[in-house]
Amino acid sequence: MLQDDPLLRTVSSQIGALALKHRLPVSAGVFELAESGALMAYGPDRVDLYRRAVGFVDKILKGARPADLPFEQATKFGLILNLKTARALGITIPVSLLARADQVIE
């Protein structure tokens, strides 16, 4: 999973700064990138994924075979919009998209 890549998280501030410097509207699945200067980020909520993983660990520790457990996809997603970046790039974000955002960075 790319958003769990430690290297990507380590350099997220550099990626955001370079995107702003070169006026590139970056969209990512890593929330830290939006906080560092990317225009937006949309992806699964990692905290929710980890909470749900605990249920699988519990079942395995109680004797369930991992092969018998169902595959689950992420069900909770987050959208972060960076208005500061949008203004710097001259991009107007529609009000309908702002209303759907989980977090808006001013």
C-alpha positions as CSV (number, residue, x, y, z in Angstrom):
1,M,0.0,0.0,0.0
2,L,1.7,3.2,-1.2
3,Q,0.3,5.4,1.6
4,D,2.0,3.2,4.2
5,D,5.4,3.6,2.5
6,P,7.7,5.2,5.2
7,L,9.9,6.8,2.5
8,L,6.9,8.6,1.0
9,R,5.9,9.9,4.4
10,T,9.5,11.0,5.2
11,V,9.7,13.1,2.1
12,S,6.1,14.4,2.0
13,S,7.1,17.9,3.0
14,Q,9.7,18.0,0.2
15,I,7.2,16.7,-2.4
16,G,4.6,19.3,-1.3
17,A,7.2,22.1,-1.5
18,L,8.4,21.0,-4.9
19,A,4.8,20.8,-6.2
20,L,4.2,24.4,-5.0
21,K,7.5,25.6,-6.4
22,H,6.7,24.2,-9.9
23,R,3.0,25.1,-9.7
24,L,1.8,21.5,-10.0
25,P,-1.6,20.6,-8.6
26,V,-0.7,17.3,-6.9
27,S,-3.4,14.9,-5.7
28,A,-2.4,12.0,-3.5
29,G,-3.7,9.2,-1.3
30,V,-1.4,10.3,1.5
31,F,-3.0,12.8,3.9
32,E,0.4,14.2,4.9
33,L,1.0,15.4,1.4
34,A,-2.0,17.6,1.5
35,E,-0.8,19.0,4.8
36,S,2.6,19.6,3.2
37,G,1.4,21.5,0.1
38,A,-0.4,19.1,-2.3
39,L,-3.7,20.4,-3.6
40,M,-5.7,17.5,-2.2
41,A,-5.6,14.0,-0.8
42,Y,-8.2,11.2,-1.0
43,G,-7.7,7.8,0.4
44,P,-8.5,5.2,3.0
45,D,-8.5,6.3,6.7
46,R,-5.5,4.5,8.0
47,V,-6.6,4.7,11.7
48,D,-9.9,2.9,10.7
49,L,-7.9,0.3,8.8
50,Y,-5.7,-0.4,11.8
51,R,-8.7,-0.7,14.1
52,R,-10.3,-3.2,11.8
53,A,-7.0,-5.2,11.6
54,V,-7.2,-5.7,15.3
55,G,-10.3,-7.7,14.9
56,F,-8.4,-10.0,12.5
57,V,-5.5,-10.4,14.9
58,D,-8.0,-11.3,17.7
59,K,-9.6,-14.0,15.6
60,I,-6.3,-15.5,14.6
61,L,-5.0,-15.5,18.2
62,K,-8.2,-17.3,19.1
63,G,-7.4,-20.1,16.6
64,A,-9.0,-19.0,13.3
65,R,-7.1,-19.8,10.2
66,P,-6.1,-16.7,8.3
67,A,-7.1,-18.4,5.0
68,D,-10.6,-18.7,6.3
69,L,-11.0,-15.0,7.1
70,P,-12.8,-12.9,4.6
71,F,-11.0,-10.2,2.6
72,E,-12.2,-6.7,3.5
73,Q,-11.7,-3.5,1.6
74,A,-11.5,-0.1,3.1
75,T,-14.9,1.4,3.9
76,K,-14.0,4.8,5.4
77,F,-12.2,7.3,3.2
78,G,-11.1,10.9,3.8
79,L,-10.8,13.9,1.6
80,I,-8.5,16.8,2.5
81,L,-8.4,20.0,0.4
82,N,-5.6,22.5,0.7
83,L,-7.1,26.0,-0.1
84,K,-3.7,27.7,0.5
85,T,-2.3,25.7,-2.3
86,A,-5.4,26.2,-4.5
87,R,-5.0,30.0,-4.1
88,A,-1.3,29.8,-4.9
89,L,-2.0,27.9,-8.1
90,G,-5.0,30.1,-9.1
91,I,-7.4,27.2,-8.8
92,T,-11.0,27.7,-7.6
93,I,-12.4,24.7,-5.7
94,P,-16.1,24.3,-6.1
95,V,-18.3,24.8,-3.0
96,S,-19.8,21.4,-3.5
97,L,-16.4,19.8,-3.2
98,L,-15.5,21.9,-0.2
99,A,-18.8,20.7,1.5
100,R,-17.7,17.1,1.0
101,A,-14.2,17.5,2.4
102,D,-13.4,16.0,5.8
103,Q,-10.7,18.6,6.3
104,V,-10.0,22.0,4.6
105,I,-6.5,23.5,5.1
106,E,-6.8,27.3,5.0
